[in-house]
């Protein structure tokens, strides 16, 4: 389940809905994914991540962009 709020330009702060199909603004600025960190921190256990395998799979419960 994705907990993406939207996309945001790091340079100018412009925000875009998560459903748009662009990843770079017209002036070649990368867009960052803006996550719902309040929901994530309430529903994902940090200790579970810390005790997971020493590979990328320890982060499987985190949202995908």
Secondary structure, DSSP 8 states (H G I E B T S, - for coil): ---EEEEEETTT--EEETT-S-SB-TTS-BEEEEE-HHHHHHHS-HHHHHTS-SSGGGGTTS---
